[in-house]
């Protein structure tokens, strides 16, 4: 599974996903993208899961037409 970590997603989660491919915004040079641009880029890159600490993303973005799955994680 291809998993995308948003800007604030805690890196210590990465070892728990060792059987999956995990990329962070900084890994891809996407750390300057806004939420809408970031979501579009992640979907175009065929990421399947988007992990974020932004608990308000569902109010800031229209997620109904997105093909990527979203999960909110608490910062450490």
Gaussian input, Z-matrix of N, CA and C with variables (Angstrom, degrees):
# hf/3-21g

backbone

0 1
 N
 C     1     B1
 C     2     B2     1     A1
 N     3     B3     2     A2     1     D1
 C     4     B4     3     A3     2     D2
 C     5     B5     4     A4     3     D3
 N     6     B6     5     A5     4     D4
 C     7     B7     6     A6     5     D5
 C     8     B8     7     A7     6     D6
 N     9     B9     8     A8     7     D7
 C    10    B10     9     A9     8     D8
 C    11    B11    10    A10     9     D9
 N    12    B12    11    A11    10    D10
 C    13    B13    12    A12    11    D11
 C    14    B14    13    A13    12    D12
 N    15    B15    14    A14    13    D13
 C    16    B16    15    A15    14    D14
 C    17    B17    16    A16    15    D15
 N    18    B18    17    A17    16    D16
 C    19    B19    18    A18    17    D17
 C    20    B20    19    A19    18    D18
 N    21    B21    20    A20    19    D19
 C    22    B22    21    A21    20    D20
 C    23    B23    22    A22    21    D21
 N    24    B24    23    A23    22    D22
 C    25    B25    24    A24    23    D23
 C    26    B26    25    A25    24    D24
 N    27    B27    26    A26    25    D25
 C    28    B28    27    A27    26    D26
 C    29    B29    28    A28    27    D27
 N    30    B30    29    A29    28    D28
 C    31    B31    30    A30    29    D29
 C    32    B32    31    A31    30    D30
 N    33    B33    32    A32    31    D31
 C    34    B34    33    A33    32    D32
 C    35    B35    34    A34    33    D33
 N    36    B36    35    A35    34    D34
 C    37    B37    36    A36    35    D35
 C    38    B38    37    A37    36    D36
 N    39    B39    38    A38    37    D37
 C    40    B40    39    A39    38    D38
 C    41    B41    40    A40    39    D39
 N    42    B42    41    A41    40    D40
 C    43    B43    42    A42    41    D41
 C    44    B44    43    A43    42    D42
 N    45    B45    44    A44    43    D43
 C    46    B46    45    A45    44    D44
 C    47    B47    46    A46    45    D45
 N    48    B48    47    A47    46    D46
 C    49    B49    48    A48    47    D47
 C    50    B50    49    A49    48    D48
 N    51    B51    50    A50    49    D49
 C    52    B52    51    A51    50    D50
 C    53    B53    52    A52    51    D51
 N    54    B54    53    A53    52    D52
 C    55    B55    54    A54    53    D53
 C    56    B56    55    A55    54    D54
 N    57    B57    56    A56    55    D55
 C    58    B58    57    A57    56    D56
 C    59    B59    58    A58    57    D57
 N    60    B60    59    A59    58    D58
 C    61    B61    60    A60    59    D59
 C    62    B62    61    A61    60    D60
 N    63    B63    62    A62    61    D61
 C    64    B64    63    A63    62    D62
 C    65    B65    64    A64    63    D63
 N    66    B66    65    A65    64    D64
 C    67    B67    66    A66    65    D65
 C    68    B68    67    A67    66    D66
 N    69    B69    68    A68    67    D67
 C    70    B70    69    A69    68    D68
 C    71    B71    70    A70    69    D69
 N    72    B72    71    A71    70    D70
 C    73    B73    72    A72    71    D71
 C    74    B74    73    A73    72    D72
 N    75    B75    74    A74    73    D73
 C    76    B76    75    A75    74    D74
 C    77    B77    76    A76    75    D75
 N    78    B78    77    A77    76    D76
 C    79    B79    78    A78    77    D77
 C    80    B80    79    A79    78    D78
 N    81    B81    80    A80    79    D79
 C    82    B82    81    A81    80    D80
 C    83    B83    82    A82    81    D81
 N    84    B84    83    A83    82    D82
 C    85    B85    84    A84    83    D83
 C    86    B86    85    A85    84    D84
 N    87    B87    86    A86    85    D85
 C    88    B88    87    A87    86    D86
 C    89    B89    88    A88    87    D87
 N    90    B90    89    A89    88    D88
 C    91    B91    90    A90    89    D89
 C    92    B92    91    A91    90    D90
 N    93    B93    92    A92    91    D91
 C    94    B94    93    A93    92    D92
 C    95    B95    94    A94    93    D93
 N    96    B96    95    A95    94    D94
 C    97    B97    96    A96    95    D95
 C    98    B98    97    A97    96    D96
 N    99    B99    98    A98    97    D97
 C   100   B100    99    A99    98    D98
 C   101   B101   100   A100    99    D99
 N   102   B102   101   A101   100   D100
 C   103   B103   102   A102   101   D101
 C   104   B104   103   A103   102   D102
 N   105   B105   104   A104   103   D103
 C   106   B106   105   A105   104   D104
 C   107   B107   106   A106   105   D105
 N   108   B108   107   A107   106   D106
 C   109   B109   108   A108   107   D107
 C   110   B110   109   A109   108   D108
 N   111   B111   110   A110   109   D109
 C   112   B112   111   A111   110   D110
 C   113   B113   112   A112   111   D111
 N   114   B114   113   A113   112   D112
 C   115   B115   114   A114   113   D113
 C   116   B116   115   A115   114   D114
 N   117   B117   116   A116   115   D115
 C   118   B118   117   A117   116   D116
 C   119   B119   118   A118   117   D117
 N   120   B120   119   A119   118   D118
 C   121   B121   120   A120   119   D119
 C   122   B122   121   A121   120   D120
 N   123   B123   122   A122   121   D121
 C   124   B124   123   A123   122   D122
 C   125   B125   124   A124   123   D123
 N   126   B126   125   A125   124   D124
 C   127   B127   126   A126   125   D125
 C   128   B128   127   A127   126   D126
 N   129   B129   128   A128   127   D127
 C   130   B130   129   A129   128   D128
 C   131   B131   130   A130   129   D129
 N   132   B132   131   A131   130   D130
 C   133   B133   132   A132   131   D131
 C   134   B134   133   A133   132   D132
 N   135   B135   134   A134   133   D133
 C   136   B136   135   A135   134   D134
 C   137   B137   136   A136   135   D135
 N   138   B138   137   A137   136   D136
 C   139   B139   138   A138   137   D137
 C   140   B140   139   A139   138   D138
 N   141   B141   140   A140   139   D139
 C   142   B142   141   A141   140   D140
 C   143   B143   142   A142   141   D141
 N   144   B144   143   A143   142   D142
 C   145   B145   144   A144   143   D143
 C   146   B146   145   A145   144   D144
 N   147   B147   146   A146   145   D145
 C   148   B148   147   A147   146   D146
 C   149   B149   148   A148   147   D147
 N   150   B150   149   A149   148   D148
 C   151   B151   150   A150   149   D149
 C   152   B152   151   A151   150   D150
 N   153   B153   152   A152   151   D151
 C   154   B154   153   A153   152   D152
 C   155   B155   154   A154   153   D153
 N   156   B156   155   A155   154   D154
 C   157   B157   156   A156   155   D155
 C   158   B158   157   A157   156   D156
 N   159   B159   158   A158   157   D157
 C   160   B160   159   A159   158   D158
 C   161   B161   160   A160   159   D159
 N   162   B162   161   A161   160   D160
 C   163   B163   162   A162   161   D161
 C   164   B164   163   A163   162   D162
 N   165   B165   164   A164   163   D163
 C   166   B166   165   A165   164   D164
 C   167   B167   166   A166   165   D165
 N   168   B168   167   A167   166   D166
 C   169   B169   168   A168   167   D167
 C   170   B170   169   A169   168   D168
 N   171   B171   170   A170   169   D169
 C   172   B172   171   A171   170   D170
 C   173   B173   172   A172   171   D171
 N   174   B174   173   A173   172   D172
 C   175   B175   174   A174   173   D173
 C   176   B176   175   A175   174   D174
 N   177   B177   176   A176   175   D175
 C   178   B178   177   A177   176   D176
 C   179   B179   178   A178   177   D177
 N   180   B180   179   A179   178   D178
 C   181   B181   180   A180   179   D179
 C   182   B182   181   A181   180   D180
 N   183   B183   182   A182   181   D181
 C   184   B184   183   A183   182   D182
 C   185   B185   184   A184   183   D183
 N   186   B186   185   A185   184   D184
 C   187   B187   186   A186   185   D185
 C   188   B188   187   A187   186   D186
 N   189   B189   188   A188   187   D187
 C   190   B190   189   A189   188   D188
 C   191   B191   190   A190   189   D189
 N   192   B192   191   A191   190   D190
 C   193   B193   192   A192   191   D191
 C   194   B194   193   A193   192   D192
 N   195   B195   194   A194   193   D193
 C   196   B196   195   A195   194   D194
 C   197   B197   196   A196   195   D195
 N   198   B198   197   A197   196   D196
 C   199   B199   198   A198   197   D197
 C   200   B200   199   A199   198   D198
 N   201   B201   200   A200   199   D199
 C   202   B202   201   A201   200   D200
 C   203   B203   202   A202   201   D201
 N   204   B204   203   A203   202   D202
 C   205   B205   204   A204   203   D203
 C   206   B206   205   A205   204   D204
 N   207   B207   206   A206   205   D205
 C   208   B208   207   A207   206   D206
 C   209   B209   208   A208   207   D207
 N   210   B210   209   A209   208   D208
 C   211   B211   210   A210   209   D209
 C   212   B212   211   A211   210   D210
 N   213   B213   212   A212   211   D211
 C   214   B214   213   A213   212   D212
 C   215   B215   214   A214   213   D213
 N   216   B216   215   A215   214   D214
 C   217   B217   216   A216   215   D215
 C   218   B218   217   A217   216   D216
 N   219   B219   218   A218   217   D217
 C   220   B220   219   A219   218   D218
 C   221   B221   220   A220   219   D219
 N   222   B222   221   A221   220   D220
 C   223   B223   222   A222   221   D221
 C   224   B224   223   A223   222   D222
 N   225   B225   224   A224   223   D223
 C   226   B226   225   A225   224   D224
 C   227   B227   226   A226   225   D225

   B1=1.4368
   B2=1.5288
   B3=1.3013
   B4=1.4605
   B5=1.5287
   B6=1.3371
   B7=1.4663
   B8=1.5200
   B9=1.3225
   B10=1.4573
   B11=1.5280
   B12=1.3337
   B13=1.4713
   B14=1.5204
   B15=1.3170
   B16=1.4608
   B17=1.5277
   B18=1.3069
   B19=1.4700
   B20=1.5287
   B21=1.3175
   B22=1.4649
   B23=1.5111
   B24=1.3176
   B25=1.4630
   B26=1.5321
   B27=1.3342
   B28=1.4733
   B29=1.5362
   B30=1.3106
   B31=1.4698
   B32=1.5269
   B33=1.3615
   B34=1.4644
   B35=1.5365
   B36=1.3289
   B37=1.4734
   B38=1.5316
   B39=1.3079
   B40=1.4677
   B41=1.5391
   B42=1.3435
   B43=1.4698
   B44=1.5346
   B45=1.3222
   B46=1.4683
   B47=1.5208
   B48=1.3161
   B49=1.4535
   B50=1.5267
   B51=1.3188
   B52=1.4645
   B53=1.5252
   B54=1.3136
   B55=1.4597
   B56=1.5261
   B57=1.3352
   B58=1.4595
   B59=1.5209
   B60=1.3031
   B61=1.4607
   B62=1.5198
   B63=1.3343
   B64=1.4637
   B65=1.5209
   B66=1.3168
   B67=1.4609
   B68=1.5201
   B69=1.3277
   B70=1.4655
   B71=1.5235
   B72=1.3325
   B73=1.4579
   B74=1.5203
   B75=1.3294
   B76=1.4593
   B77=1.5343
   B78=1.3486
   B79=1.4668
   B80=1.5320
   B81=1.3288
   B82=1.4611
   B83=1.5267
   B84=1.3307
   B85=1.4603
   B86=1.5135
   B87=1.3181
   B88=1.4616
   B89=1.5204
   B90=1.3201
   B91=1.4615
   B92=1.5216
   B93=1.3200
   B94=1.4643
   B95=1.5294
   B96=1.3268
   B97=1.4637
   B98=1.5230
   B99=1.3358
   B100=1.4670
   B101=1.5274
   B102=1.3350
   B103=1.4689
   B104=1.5225
   B105=1.3262
   B106=1.4633
   B107=1.5135
   B108=1.3303
   B109=1.4611
   B110=1.5257
   B111=1.3157
   B112=1.4596
   B113=1.5266
   B114=1.3074
   B115=1.4641
   B116=1.5201
   B117=1.3071
   B118=1.4615
   B119=1.5385
   B120=1.3173
   B121=1.4717
   B122=1.5279
   B123=1.3289
   B124=1.4702
   B125=1.5247
   B126=1.3150
   B127=1.4659
   B128=1.5255
   B129=1.3303
   B130=1.4620
   B131=1.5288
   B132=1.3406
   B133=1.4679
   B134=1.5246
   B135=1.3029
   B136=1.4741
   B137=1.5237
   B138=1.3379
   B139=1.4647
   B140=1.5185
   B141=1.3279
   B142=1.4604
   B143=1.5221
   B144=1.3366
   B145=1.4640
   B146=1.5225
   B147=1.3169
   B148=1.4605
   B149=1.5257
   B150=1.3280
   B151=1.4635
   B152=1.5185
   B153=1.3321
   B154=1.4574
   B155=1.5236
   B156=1.3137
   B157=1.4669
   B158=1.5232
   B159=1.3189
   B160=1.4621
   B161=1.5240
   B162=1.3212
   B163=1.4668
   B164=1.5276
   B165=1.3159
   B166=1.4652
   B167=1.5260
   B168=1.3192
   B169=1.4646
   B170=1.5246
   B171=1.3105
   B172=1.4702
   B173=1.5232
   B174=1.3415
   B175=1.4588
   B176=1.5254
   B177=1.3252
   B178=1.4582
   B179=1.5252
   B180=1.3095
   B181=1.4611
   B182=1.5244
   B183=1.3162
   B184=1.4564
   B185=1.5276
   B186=1.3084
   B187=1.4619
   B188=1.5244
   B189=1.3297
   B190=1.4621
   B191=1.5204
   B192=1.3124
   B193=1.4630
   B194=1.5294
   B195=1.3092
   B196=1.4719
   B197=1.5188
   B198=1.3253
   B199=1.4681
   B200=1.5277
   B201=1.3224
   B202=1.4531
   B203=1.5395
   B204=1.3149
   B205=1.4715
   B206=1.5255
   B207=1.3210
   B208=1.4737
   B209=1.5104
   B210=1.3406
   B211=1.4471
   B212=1.5144
   B213=1.3035
   B214=1.4722
   B215=1.5229
   B216=1.3242
   B217=1.4619
   B218=1.5185
   B219=1.3198
   B220=1.4599
   B221=1.5253
   B222=1.3347
   B223=1.4745
   B224=1.5201
   B225=1.3107
   B226=1.4649
   B227=1.5007
   A1=108.59
   A2=116.46
   A3=123.14
   A4=108.40
   A5=116.29
   A6=122.99
   A7=109.93
   A8=115.82
   A9=122.25
   A10=110.60
   A11=115.92
   A12=122.38
   A13=108.69
   A14=117.16
   A15=123.22
   A16=109.76
   A17=116.66
   A18=123.53
   A19=114.57
   A20=118.32
   A21=120.48
   A22=116.14
   A23=118.08
   A24=120.37
   A25=109.40
   A26=116.55
   A27=120.14
   A28=113.23
   A29=116.01
   A30=121.90
   A31=112.75
   A32=120.20
   A33=119.21
   A34=114.78
   A35=117.95
   A36=120.49
   A37=111.78
   A38=115.69
   A39=121.02
   A40=114.16
   A41=120.02
   A42=119.44
   A43=114.02
   A44=117.47
   A45=120.55
   A46=111.83
   A47=116.37
   A48=122.20
   A49=110.78
   A50=115.68
   A51=121.88
   A52=114.45
   A53=118.16
   A54=120.51
   A55=112.30
   A56=116.41
   A57=122.22
   A58=109.95
   A59=116.21
   A60=121.40
   A61=107.53
   A62=116.15
   A63=121.86
   A64=108.85
   A65=115.94
   A66=122.30
   A67=108.95
   A68=115.66
   A69=122.08
   A70=108.82
   A71=115.67
   A72=120.29
   A73=111.02
   A74=116.44
   A75=120.53
   A76=111.55
   A77=117.34
   A78=121.54
   A79=111.18
   A80=115.10
   A81=121.01
   A82=113.35
   A83=116.98
   A84=120.46
   A85=112.79
   A86=116.59
   A87=121.75
   A88=113.04
   A89=118.61
   A90=120.85
   A91=113.62
   A92=119.94
   A93=121.83
   A94=112.29
   A95=117.56
   A96=120.55
   A97=111.69
   A98=116.31
   A99=121.35
   A100=108.38
   A101=116.69
   A102=120.34
   A103=113.11
   A104=117.90
   A105=120.45
   A106=112.34
   A107=116.53
   A108=121.08
   A109=110.85
   A110=115.70
   A111=121.86
   A112=111.11
   A113=116.80
   A114=120.98
   A115=111.12
   A116=116.27
   A117=120.14
   A118=110.82
   A119=116.18
   A120=120.41
   A121=111.27
   A122=116.54
   A123=120.87
   A124=111.20
   A125=116.54
   A126=119.48
   A127=111.17
   A128=117.16
   A129=120.42
   A130=111.23
   A131=116.38
   A132=121.19
   A133=111.71
   A134=117.46
   A135=126.68
   A136=114.49
   A137=117.21
   A138=119.09
   A139=108.07
   A140=115.77
   A141=120.60
   A142=112.13
   A143=116.46
   A144=121.66
   A145=109.10
   A146=115.48
   A147=123.45
   A148=107.57
   A149=117.16
   A150=121.70
   A151=108.79
   A152=117.11
   A153=121.30
   A154=111.13
   A155=115.83
   A156=121.30
   A157=110.16
   A158=117.39
   A159=122.60
   A160=109.37
   A161=116.00
   A162=119.36
   A163=112.93
   A164=117.18
   A165=120.77
   A166=113.31
   A167=117.93
   A168=120.16
   A169=111.99
   A170=117.32
   A171=119.33
   A172=111.90
   A173=117.37
   A174=121.34
   A175=111.54
   A176=117.53
   A177=122.73
   A178=112.58
   A179=117.18
   A180=122.13
   A181=110.16
   A182=116.50
   A183=121.22
   A184=106.99
   A185=116.51
   A186=121.40
   A187=113.90
   A188=117.28
   A189=120.26
   A190=113.48
   A191=118.74
   A192=121.53
   A193=112.53
   A194=117.40
   A195=121.52
   A196=110.24
   A197=115.99
   A198=120.85
   A199=111.27
   A200=117.16
   A201=122.21
   A202=109.01
   A203=117.47
   A204=121.68
   A205=109.15
   A206=115.71
   A207=121.93
   A208=110.82
   A209=115.08
   A210=120.71
   A211=108.07
   A212=115.41
   A213=120.87
   A214=107.83
   A215=116.21
   A216=122.13
   A217=107.57
   A218=115.53
   A219=120.11
   A220=109.76
   A221=115.85
   A222=117.68
   A223=110.34
   A224=116.68
   A225=119.94
   A226=111.10
   D1=141.54
   D2=179.59
   D3=-99.22
   D4=114.70
   D5=-173.34
   D6=-115.89
   D7=136.37
   D8=-178.83
   D9=-113.86
   D10=125.65
   D11=175.98
   D12=-95.43
   D13=122.56
   D14=175.09
   D15=-69.12
   D16=173.89
   D17=-175.69
   D18=-45.02
   D19=-49.55
   D20=-173.35
   D21=-97.80
   D22=3.88
   D23=-178.08
   D24=-64.61
   D25=126.55
   D26=-176.07
   D27=-61.66
   D28=123.07
   D29=179.04
   D30=-58.90
   D31=-30.20
   D32=178.86
   D33=-61.01
   D34=-11.37
   D35=175.27
   D36=-74.27
   D37=-24.25
   D38=-173.93
   D39=-54.50
   D40=-44.69
   D41=-179.79
   D42=-61.66
   D43=-24.73
   D44=178.91
   D45=-74.82
   D46=-10.09
   D47=-178.74
   D48=-114.71
   D49=32.56
   D50=-171.71
   D51=-60.48
   D52=-23.08
   D53=179.45
   D54=-87.00
   D55=5.86
   D56=-177.60
   D57=-124.37
   D58=162.75
   D59=175.09
   D60=-91.81
   D61=121.01
   D62=-178.03
   D63=-118.97
   D64=129.85
   D65=176.63
   D66=-127.42
   D67=145.99
   D68=177.14
   D69=-108.62
   D70=161.51
   D71=179.36
   D72=-53.07
   D73=-43.43
   D74=-177.52
   D75=-66.09
   D76=-35.74
   D77=178.26
   D78=-56.61
   D79=-34.81
   D80=-173.56
   D81=-100.86
   D82=-0.48
   D83=-177.38
   D84=73.81
   D85=23.56
   D86=-177.55
   D87=-102.29
   D88=12.95
   D89=-173.94
   D90=-69.05
   D91=-10.05
   D92=177.85
   D93=-100.06
   D94=-1.65
   D95=-178.01
   D96=-77.55
   D97=144.64
   D98=174.61
   D99=-76.47
   D100=170.44
   D101=-177.24
   D102=-55.77
   D103=-47.05
   D104=-179.38
   D105=-62.31
   D106=-44.46
   D107=178.63
   D108=-65.71
   D109=-38.80
   D110=-179.37
   D111=-64.84
   D112=-43.96
   D113=177.85
   D114=-62.75
   D115=-43.64
   D116=179.74
   D117=-63.23
   D118=-44.71
   D119=179.29
   D120=-62.69
   D121=-42.30
   D122=-179.89
   D123=-63.38
   D124=-42.15
   D125=178.69
   D126=-67.60
   D127=-41.00
   D128=179.53
   D129=-64.89
   D130=-28.97
   D131=177.69
   D132=-86.54
   D133=7.96
   D134=176.81
   D135=63.39
   D136=31.45
   D137=171.54
   D138=-67.04
   D139=145.02
   D140=-178.33
   D141=-100.51
   D142=-29.51
   D143=-176.27
   D144=-131.15
   D145=137.82
   D146=178.63
   D147=-119.50
   D148=113.90
   D149=177.64
   D150=-101.47
   D151=129.46
   D152=-176.88
   D153=-141.81
   D154=154.81
   D155=172.77
   D156=-97.88
   D157=-2.42
   D158=-178.86
   D159=-78.96
   D160=97.22
   D161=-176.73
   D162=-73.29
   D163=-11.64
   D164=-179.35
   D165=-99.25
   D166=3.21
   D167=-176.28
   D168=-58.38
   D169=-33.01
   D170=-179.03
   D171=-68.62
   D172=-21.21
   D173=176.69
   D174=-91.74
   D175=-22.12
   D176=-176.92
   D177=-91.01
   D178=-23.99
   D179=-176.17
   D180=-127.45
   D181=147.56
   D182=173.48
   D183=-83.39
   D184=106.92
   D185=-175.18
   D186=-96.42
   D187=-3.24
   D188=-174.43
   D189=-64.38
   D190=-30.87
   D191=-177.60
   D192=-98.39
   D193=3.14
   D194=-178.39
   D195=-75.85
   D196=145.68
   D197=177.80
   D198=-99.51
   D199=-10.54
   D200=179.88
   D201=-87.54
   D202=143.71
   D203=177.37
   D204=-86.95
   D205=142.79
   D206=-177.72
   D207=-114.14
   D208=140.93
   D209=174.09
   D210=-139.64
   D211=132.15
   D212=176.00
   D213=-91.81
   D214=132.25
   D215=175.76
   D216=-122.80
   D217=147.61
   D218=178.41
   D219=-82.17
   D220=139.69
   D221=175.43
   D222=-66.16
   D223=152.74
   D224=-179.78
   D225=-76.74

